[in-house]
Amino acid sequence: MTSKERAYLKGLAMTMDPILSLGKASLTPEFCESVAEAIKKRELVKINVLKNCADDPRAIAETLAERTRSTVVQVIGRKIVLYKRNNEKPVIELPKK
């Protein structure tokens, strides 16, 4: 992913509200499944890591990206943004290189 594409996705994520929240149970297989489903439908997903979650948000983002085969766009504080292109029905058109 180029820096131009990443900047574009960050701009889109700024206006989004988090659609998933990660609590003290941390990463469960069910949570990873729900993230994968959300990414398939939306391509760009924003996740909120609650304060009662003891794990590091950056480590959580890397693990989620690995399990869902997506890309970490950014991690700011306790917010994670993930992106994965849907090849069947693309929702987001990235800027040309």
C-alpha positions in Angstrom: 0.0 0.0 0.0 1.4 3.4 -1.0 1.5 6.4 1.3 -1.0 8.1 -1.0 -3.5 5.3 -0.6 -2.9 5.1 3.1 -3.5 8.9 3.4 -6.7 8.6 1.4 -8.0 5.7 3.7 -7.1 7.7 6.8 -9.2 10.6 5.5 -12.1 8.3 5.0 -11.7 6.8 8.5 -11.7 10.2 10.2 -15.4 10.6 9.5 -16.4 7.0 10.5 -17.6 5.9 13.8 -16.2 2.7 15.2 -18.5 -0.3 14.3 -16.9 -2.8 16.7 -15.6 -2.6 20.2 -13.0 -4.9 21.8 -13.4 -5.4 25.6 -11.7 -7.4 28.3 -12.3 -10.8 26.5 -9.7 -9.5 24.0 -9.3 -11.4 20.7 -11.7 -14.3 20.5 -12.3 -16.4 17.4 -15.9 -14.9 17.3 -14.6 -11.3 17.3 -12.1 -12.1 14.5 -15.0 -13.6 12.5 -17.2 -10.5 13.0 -14.2 -8.3 11.9 -13.7 -10.4 8.8 -17.4 -10.2 7.9 -17.4 -6.4 8.4 -14.3 -6.0 6.3 -15.9 -8.1 3.5 -18.9 -5.8 3.4 -17.3 -2.4 4.1 -13.6 -2.8 3.1 -12.7 -0.1 5.7 -13.4 -0.9 9.4 -12.8 1.2 12.5 -12.5 -0.7 15.8 -12.5 0.8 19.3 -10.4 -0.9 22.0 -12.1 -0.3 25.3 -10.1 0.7 28.4 -10.8 -2.6 30.2 -8.8 -4.5 27.5 -5.3 -5.0 28.9 -3.6 -5.8 25.5 -1.7 -3.3 23.4 -3.9 -1.8 20.6 -1.0 -2.0 18.1 -0.4 -5.7 18.8 -4.1 -6.3 18.5 -4.2 -4.5 15.1 -1.3 -6.7 13.8 -2.9 -9.9 15.0 -6.3 -8.9 13.5 -4.8 -8.0 10.2 -3.0 -11.3 10.1 -6.1 -13.3 10.9 -8.4 -11.4 8.5 -5.7 -11.0 5.8 -6.2 -7.2 5.8 -3.9 -4.2 6.1 -3.5 -2.0 9.2 -4.2 1.6 8.0 -3.6 3.3 11.3 -3.6 2.9 15.1 -4.3 6.1 17.0 -4.7 5.7 20.7 -7.3 3.0 21.2 -8.7 3.2 17.7 -7.7 0.7 14.9 -8.5 1.1 11.2 -8.2 -2.0 8.9 -8.6 -2.2 5.1 -9.0 -5.1 2.7 -10.2 -4.7 -0.9 -13.3 -6.7 -1.9 -12.4 -8.0 -5.3 -16.0 -9.1 -6.1 -17.8 -5.7 -5.3 -15.3 -2.9 -4.5 -16.8 -0.2 -2.3 -13.8 2.1 -2.0 -12.0 3.4 -5.1 -8.3 4.1 -4.2 -6.5 7.0 -5.9 -4.5 6.2 -9.0 -0.7 5.7 -8.6 
